[in-house]
């Protein structure tokens, strides 16, 4: 992964954004020698958000199962039929 100084971001923001769009690889921005932020292109960010949403849904489902919050097939069909009308 590419790493750039925050001062480089300040001086060459347009160039860095063009590189992001072309290469689709995140750029780590450091400040005072420490990681400060990541720059990612919009498409990659949206894909990550979508994946995170799916994973959070799976985690909620697993918690529901662990807590015994489940429905029978018939109960689920009845509940969903209200939304599908």
Secondary structure as the mmCIF struct_conf table of DSSP 4:
data_model
#
loop_
_struct_conf.conf_type_id
_struct_conf.id
_struct_conf.beg_label_comp_id
_struct_conf.beg_label_asym_id
_struct_conf.beg_label_seq_id
_struct_conf.end_label_comp_id
_struct_conf.end_label_asym_id
_struct_conf.end_label_seq_id
STRN STRN1 UNK A 2 UNK A 5
HELX_RH_AL_P HELX_RH_AL_P1 UNK A 6 UNK A 23
STRN STRN2 UNK A 27 UNK A 31
TURN_TY1_P TURN_TY1_P1 UNK A 32 UNK A 33
STRN STRN3 UNK A 34 UNK A 39
HELX_RH_AL_P HELX_RH_AL_P2 UNK A 42 UNK A 66
TURN_TY1_P TURN_TY1_P2 UNK A 67 UNK A 68
HELX_RH_AL_P HELX_RH_AL_P3 UNK A 73 UNK A 83
#
